[in-house]
């Protein structure tokens, strides 16, 4: 359930950003680097699930979230984005940090 909520949340992030970019009259691009990174993270997590080791699964989930956090940090540092998009990025970043903290607590509980 936890991972379904995270996936749904990340999908909503993408929709929000896409909608906002369209409102500025731009066509959102599917970033190859970002999309590839997300795909690699998902495939790695999927492979980890097959191990059926809860601690390993949580560790991999944290690694994936931290990679997403780095992407958001890079985007926020650009400082050339419209305020509404910048605000969305900060909101998403806070949600990712919260997810990382939750996953770390779960990781400690199963360790």
RAZIWO-V48982 format. One record per run of one state. SS is the DSSP state (hx for helix, st for strand, lp for the rest). FROM is the first residue (numbers start at 1). TO is the last residue. If there is no record, write none. Layout:
ss->SS from->FROM to->TO
ss->SS from->FROM to->TO
This chain:
ss->lp from->1 to->1
ss->hx from->2 to->23
ss->lp from->24 to->31
ss->hx from->32 to->49
ss->lp from->50 to->53
ss->hx from->54 to->77
ss->lp from->78 to->82
ss->hx from->83 to->110
ss->lp from->111 to->111
